[in-house]
Structure formats: structure tokens, C-alpha cells
């Protein structure tokens, strides 16, 4: 993975990057004790890459697996590494699927009608 040039991201950047509303990020900070971005003297949140990685895990648990925030908090507390491993596997499978769909589209260009369309 390439190194990020930025050390800190503000809440709007994180919101845009992950597709999560700013108010949701603030709520998650209250509910997940390990999610504590630094704050400047004027109260501006500064998220690190570790914070962003944790938010991705929370998003996976809440939005994709359908857990409540309380259940997600418990899951992160008791089996965080298992959640990380599961997230990595899902991300890799999504990447493989995208590659396969791209290959199918290219094959359909070469051999029209031979390969079925996406279901």
C-alpha cells in the first residue's frame, strides 16, 4: 500500500472518502471509545489513517453486516482482529469480482453474445 502524504484529515474529508455523514462520524465517536480523533484547540477533528481504518471497520459492521452500534462496539472489543481479517477478505473478493466483470466485458467485445450478461 502506498504511503499517504497526509497525516491528518478533517471530518469533511473522511466523510467524503468513506461515504459516511459527518453527524454519523460524531455519533460513532461517542459510542466507540477507541475512536478518538485528535482535536485542535478550536475543536476541529483531525483523523489519522488508523482512525480511518477503524471507521471502515465500524462501517463494515454497521452498514454491511447490519449490527447495531452497541453490537459493533462489543465485536470490536472482543474480536477486532477477526473483524479486520473478515473485512480484508471481503474487500479482496469485491476486487476480484470487479476484475472478472471487466474481463467478461472485454470478452463480450471480442465475442459478442457468447458470454452471458451480468445477472
C-alpha positions in Angstrom: 0.0 0.0 0.0 1.3 3.4 -0.9 2.1 5.8 2.0 -0.3 8.6 2.5 1.3 12.1 2.3 -1.3 13.5 4.7 -1.0 12.8 8.4 -4.4 14.2 9.3 -7.8 14.5 7.6 -10.7 16.7 8.7 -14.2 15.4 9.2 -15.4 16.5 5.8 -12.6 14.7 4.1 -13.3 11.5 6.0 -17.0 11.8 5.4 -16.4 12.2 1.6 -13.8 9.5 1.5 -15.9 6.9 3.2 -19.4 8.0 2.3 -20.5 8.5 5.9 -22.3 11.6 7.1 -20.4 13.9 9.4 -23.1 13.6 12.1 -22.7 9.8 11.9 -19.0 10.1 12.5 -19.6 12.3 15.5 -22.1 9.8 16.9 -19.8 6.9 16.4 -17.1 8.8 18.3 -19.4 9.0 21.3 -20.4 5.3 21.1 -17.0 3.7 20.2 -14.4 4.5 22.9 -11.4 3.6 20.7 -12.5 6.1 18.0 -11.0 9.4 19.4 -9.6 11.6 16.7 -7.3 14.4 17.9 -8.9 17.8 18.2 -7.2 21.2 17.6 -7.6 24.0 20.2 -10.6 25.2 18.2 -12.2 21.7 18.3 -11.5 20.7 14.7 -11.2 16.9 14.5 -8.0 15.5 13.0 -8.4 11.9 11.9 -5.3 9.7 11.3 -5.1 6.8 9.0 -5.6 4.5 12.0 -8.8 6.4 12.8 -10.0 6.0 9.2 -9.2 2.2 9.2 -11.3 1.9 12.4 -14.2 3.8 10.8 -14.0 1.4 7.9 -14.4 -1.5 10.3 -17.3 0.2 12.1 -19.0 0.9 8.7 -18.5 -2.7 7.7 -20.1 -4.0 10.9 -23.0 -1.5 11.0 -23.8 -0.8 7.3 -22.8 -4.1 5.7 -23.4 -6.7 8.4 -26.3 -4.9 9.9 -25.1 -4.8 13.5 -26.3 -2.2 16.0 -23.6 0.3 17.1 -23.7 -1.5 20.5 -23.1 -4.9 18.9 -20.3 -3.4 16.8 -18.6 -1.9 19.8 -18.7 -5.3 21.5 -17.4 -7.1 18.5 -14.5 -4.7 18.1 -13.7 -5.1 21.8 -13.8 -8.9 21.8 -12.6 -9.9 18.3 -11.2 -6.9 16.4 -8.6 -8.9 14.5 -11.3 -11.3 13.3 -13.3 -8.3 12.0 -10.1 -6.9 10.3 -9.5 -10.3 8.7 -13.1 -10.6 7.5 -13.0 -7.1 6.1 -9.8 -7.8 4.2 -11.3 -10.9 2.7 -14.5 -9.1 1.6 -12.5 -6.3 0.1 -10.4 -8.7 -1.8 -13.4 -10.7 -3.1 -15.0 -7.4 -4.3 -11.8 -6.6 -6.1 -11.7 -10.0 -7.8 -15.4 -9.7 -8.8 -14.7 -6.3 -10.4 -11.7 -7.7 -12.3 -13.9 -10.7 -13.5 -16.7 -8.4 -14.6 -14.1 -6.3 -16.5 -12.7 -9.4 -18.2 -16.2 -10.5 -19.1 -17.0 -7.1 -20.7 -13.8 -7.3 -22.8 -14.6 -10.9 -23.9 -18.1 -9.7 -24.9 -16.5 -7.0 -27.1 -14.4 -9.7 -28.8 -17.0 -12.4 -28.9 -20.5 -10.7 -28.8 -23.3 -12.8 -27.5 -21.1 -15.8 -26.5 -20.8 -14.8 -22.8 -24.0 -14.1 -20.9 -24.6 -10.6 -19.4 -24.4 -9.9 -15.7 -27.3 -11.2 -13.7 
